Amino acid sequence: MAKEKLNILFDAKILLNYKDNGSSRSGIFSFTYNVFKEFLKREDVNIVLWTEVKNLYALSLLKRELFPNANVFYDLPKKYEKLFKLKYSLDCLWTANLARPFIRKPIALCRLVYENVLNTFFLNKQNKKINSYDFFFESFENPPKIVQKNSLIRCCSVLHDAIPFLFSYMGESFKNGIRKQIELSNSNDLFFCDSENTKQDYCRLFSKLNNKNAFAVLLAANADYKPVNEGCDCNRVLAKYHVPQKRYIFSLCTLEPRKNLVRAVRCFMTFVQKNHIEDLAWVMGGGHWDSFIKELKKNGVAWDSKYIVQAGYIDDEDLPALYSNAEWFVYTSQYEGFGLPPLEAMQCGCPVITSNNSSLPEVVGDAGIMIDWDSDEQHIEAYEQYYFNEELRKENSRKGLERSKRFSWEKTVDEMVNVMKRKLVSYDS
């Protein structure tokens, strides 16, 4: 019989970055935040936030400001609040001096001393009841050492993509962290993957993973992503990011090579020159403009500022307006673990062009134009299809809106909870 109520410890490590604008925009943060919110809503789950002793003050702030109704594993004792607050202040100071190593080193030493003191006096108290929980949920990287060392705790870890193992430019440390996470797992541990493709990739890479302990659980876009086509606020957003008074296509990604942005823009320049187009621009969301221009020049791309617009970093609340008013959205990545931006675009009614590889077909299906990521010809042809065929844009806008309804954070967490309950039954039988 399935257990009526799951008891889950939820690692707050990623959530503690909520004040860091860069971190809060990451896909990992968005995933962690939305999954935890859905867990909180469920009556069949007792979800409790956990963090290492050294971060108890940061956790108290998180609870106060974002999740006042959440339970925490160990409340910060009032009489020791100032002691923990000083550690938090050192953490903030350390983060604020990322570009000043000569300042960070002494701060790092102070933090280390403080952490050792806090752990010595408070660690045992915090960990007395950790074994009473059914699962420890880790949304990113390795579970903490106390969990790794305790074979009685069942871990649920999330594998977001296999990129570190498929692309040579990725750092070894991140790859080794994931490898260690999998190799140290025991037979009771579970792994959730962002897509069926990601699950299959990891099962090929690691013999320890299989259909009994690895499960595909599709992600979702926030409910805030919806069509926004008119009004003063929409005009304000377009003006804020210097969107020209003409039709535009939109992209949102980093300069990571697998994102394939240089090829996509190069093909766009070929497309507008070939067809003598004057009424269309490419609005590029994301930072590192100077680096991108260098890459264009290195690849011999004769870019023109009247066609390429730097939107730069875009605030979350402004994205729906930019998606909604674009002619189409381009995301022809070489590989994705899921592919959240195309789903966000579809949810806003924006037609999409994506690659036909990795997890992207699971997200887009037949609701967009899918092409080979490395084909210039197919890029140009896709741009021409949308530009010259208004009916196709309307049709794929409608299809995208309909398909996006298949994804929700409620469904994501439903599947996770169902897997956990089934596993508990198998453990007890």
N, C-alpha and C positions, 0 to 999 in steps of 0.2 A: 504493500500500500504506500502511495506517495505521501511524503511528509506534508502536513498542512501548512506549516510556516517554516521557511528557510531562514537560518541565522547566518548572515554574511558580514564579514569584516571587509571594508572597502578601503583600499590604500588611497589616502588623500594627497599623495606626493605631487601629482600633476595639478590637482585643484589648488594647491597652495600658491601656484603661479598666477592666480587670477588678477593680481594688480599689475602684472607685467604685460604691457600691451602686445608685445611681440609674441609672448607665450600664449596669451589668451586667443590669439588669432590662429594658432596652429591647429591642424586637424586633430592631433592627439588630445589637446585640451578640450576641443569641442565635443569629441567623442566621449571623453571621461565625464564632462559636465552633464551632457544630455542623458547618458546612461544612468548616472547617479540620480538625477532628477526623476527618471522613470522608476527606478528602484524605490525611491521614497514614496511614490504614489501607491504602491502595491500593498494590499492588506495581507498577502500571503508571504511577505518578506519582511524580516526584521534586519534592516541595513544599518550598520554602525561604522562611522568614520574612524579610521586608524591612522596614526602617524608615529614616527619615531619620537622618542622622548624629547630630543633636542628641538623639535618643531612644535611643541605643544602650544606655545603662545600664538604662533602663526595659525594653528588649527582653531584656536579660540576666536581669532579674528574672522576666519573663514566662516565659521558657524554663525557668528553674530551678523555678518554682512550679507551672506548669500543663502545660508541654510539654517535659519533659526530653529526650525522644527527637527533638525537632524540630531541623532544621538551620536556621542563620541565615546570611544573605548575607555578613555581615561581623562577625566576632567582636570584641568589645570588647577591645583590648589591655590586658593586666594593668597595665602600667606607667602607663596613662592612666586607670585606673578611678576614682581619686579626682576627677580633673578632670570626668569625665562624671557622677559621683555628685553633685557639687555642682550641676550643671545640673538633675538630677532633683529634688534637694531644693528648688530654686527653683520648679520646676513644681508640686510638692506645696504649697508655701507660697502660691503664686499661687492655686491651686484652693481652698485652705482659707479664703481671704479674698474670696470672691465678693461678699459683701455689704459689703465695705469698700474702695471705690474709691481712697480716699486712701492705703491701704496697698498696694494692687495696682499702682498706677502706678509707684512706684520699683522694685518687684519685676519688673514687665514690662520696664522699661528694662534691668535687670541680665540678664534672660533673653535679650533681644535681642542685647546685647553678647556674651554667652556663645555664642549660636548662631552669630554671625558668626565668632567665633574658631574654634569647632569645625569649621565648614564650610570655613574657609580652609585648615586643616591636614589635614583628614581626608576631605573630599568626593571628591577625585580618586581616592584609593586605593580608596574603597568602590565606585566606579562603573566601574572598569576592565572588569569582566566581565559587565556587565548585559545586553549584547546576545547572550549565549550561551543565554539562556532563550527558550522558545517563547512563553510568555504572561506578562503581568503581571496578576494578579487583584486587582481593586479592589471591595470589598464595599459601599462607600458613598462618595458624592460623587466629586470629581475625582481621577484619578490624580495623583501628585506631578509637579512641574514637570519633573524630569529625564526622566520617562516621556513627558510631553506633547511635549517638545522633540525627542524621539528617534523619528523615523518608522520605525525598524527594529524597534521593540518592538511586538508585538501586545498590545492591552489587552482584558481581559474585565472589563466593568463591570456592576454590578447596578442595575437600576431597580426600586425597591420599590413605587412607586405614582405616579400622576400627580396626586396631591392638590394640590401647589403650583400647578398650572396650572388646576385646576377650582374652587378655592375662593378667593374674594377676600381672606379674612382671613389667608391664609398670607403669610409674609414674602417680600419681593422678593429678598432676598439668596440664600435657598435655591433659589428658582426660577431665578435667574440662574446659580447654580452648576451646576445640572443642564443648563440650556441650553448653557452653555459646554462642559460635558463631552461633549455630543452633537455640537455644532458643530465641536469640535476633533478629533473622532475621524477616523480614516482608513479606507480601504476594507478593511483587514485586521482592524479591531477588531470585537469581539463584544459584544452586550448581552444579559444574562439578565434576564427579567422574572418577577416573583413569580406571575403568573397569565396566562392567555390574555387576560383582560379588560384587564390592565395593558399587555400587549404591544400590543393593538389601540388602546388609548388613545394610547400613545406613537407608534405608526405614523401615527395621524391627526394628531397634533400636530407631528410632525417628518418632513419628506419624506426625510430622510437615513436613516430607519429603515424596514426592510422585512423580509420573510420570509427574506432572505438573511443578515441580520446581527443580527436580534432574535429571541429564542427564549423561549418560556414554559417555566419550570421551577418546578413547584409545590414549596412548602415542606413542612415537617413539624413535628410537636410532639415534644418530648423524650420518651424512653422512660419517664421517671419519672411521666408522667401516665397513671395506671391506676386502676381502681376501688379505693377505700378506704372501706369501709362500717361497720367496727366496730373495737373495740379501744381501749385506754387512750390511745394516741397520737392517735387520731381525736377522742376526747372532749377531749383537751388542746387540740387545734387549735381546735375549736369554742368552747371557753371562752376561749381567748386572744383571739379576735376578737369576743367578746361576742355570739355567735350565740344567739338565744333558744331556750328549750326548747319549740320548736314547729316546724312545717314552714316552710321558707323557700325563696325563689327567690334567685338569685345574679346579680350583674353585675360586670364587671371592665373598666373603661375610664377614660379621662381625661374632662375636662369640655369637650374640644374640641367645638364646635357640631355637627360632622358625626356625632359619636357618638350624638346624638339621645337622650341620657340623660334630659333634662327631660321630653320627651314620654313616654318609656317609663314613668317614675315617676308622672307625672301620670295616665296611663291606668291604672296599677296602683291608685292611690288611688280612681279612679272605679270600678274593678272590685270592690274590697273593699267599698266603700260600697253599691254597687248590689246586691251579693249577700249583704250582711250577714255578711261573713267575719271571723272572729276568730282563726283558727288558722294564719295565714300572715303571714310578714314578708318584706320585701325587704332582703337583705344586700348592701350596696354596697361593693365593693372599689375602692380608689383614693383618692387624697388630695384636698385642696382642699374639705373639707367645708363650711367657712363660705361659700365662693364658691358652692357648689352650693345651699345653703339660700337665699342671696340670689336665685339664678336661679329657684328654685321660687316664692319670694314674688313676684318680678317677674312671673311668669307666672300668678299668682293660684292657685297650688296650695296647698290646705289640707292640708299634710303632718302626719302624726302620728308621734311617736317610737316608738309601740308597733308601727307598721307598717314604719318605715324605720330600719334599723340601720347605723351607720357602722362598717364594718370597717377602713377606712383602708388604708394600705400593707400589702401581704401578701407575706410571704417566699415565695420560689419553692417551697420544700419543703413549705409548708402548703397550696398551691393544690389538689393532688389531693384532699385530704380535703374541702375546701369545695365543689369541683365535685361530688364523688361523693355527697355527702349532700344536695345541693340537689334540690328538686322539679323545677326546670328552670332553664336559663340563658338570659338575655336579652341579645341583641346586635343591636339593630335600627338599625345604622349607615346613614348616608346614602350612604357610599361606603367601600370597602376595597380595598387593593392585593392582599391575600390574605385575611386573617381568621383569625389564629392562635387567639385565645381560643375560638371555637366548636369548632375542631378539638380543642383541649385538653379542652374539656368533653365532647365525644363520646367521646374516648379514655378518659375516666373513667366513661363510662356515663350521663352526665347528658343528658336531653332538652334540645333547644335551640329557641329562637325567634330567627330572624334575618330580616334584610331579603332581598328577592328581587332585589337589584341588584348591580352591579359583579361582583366576584369571588366573592361569597358562595355563589352556586349551584354553583360549581366545587368548593367545599369541602364544603358540606352536602348537596347533591343532594336526594334524597327522604328523608333521614334526620332531618328536623326540620320544624317549621312555619315557612314562609317567607311574609312579609307585605310590604305596601308600607310603607316607612319613615315616610311622612308621613300614615298613616291611623290616627286614634285608634280608629275602629271596629274595624279589624282587630287592633290591639293588644289591645283588651279581649276580642274574640272568641277570640284565641289563648290568652289567660290562662284564659278559661272552658273552652276545650277541654281544656287540661292539668289544670286543677283538678278538673273534674268527671268526667274520664275516665282512670282509673288504667290501663286497658288500653292507651290511646294512649301514655301516658308509658312504659310497659314496652316497647311495640313500638318507639318511637323511641329508647329507650335501647339496645335490641338492634341496631337499624339503625345507630345512630351508632357503636357499638363495631365493627360489621362494616365500615362505610365507612372508618373511621379507619385500618384496616389497609392501605388503598391508599397511604398517605402515609408516607414514611420519609426520613431524611437520606441514607441509602444510595442510594435512588432519585434523590433530588435531585442528588447528586454524580455518579451514573452518567450521568445525562442531560447534565450539564455536560461531563464528560470525553468522552462520545461526540461532542458537538458540536465540541469542540476538536480531536479527532482527525480528524473529517471535514473540518474547515476546513484543517488542516495538509496534508491530501492535496490539497485544491483549490488551496492556495497553491503547492504544489510541482509541480502538473501544468501 
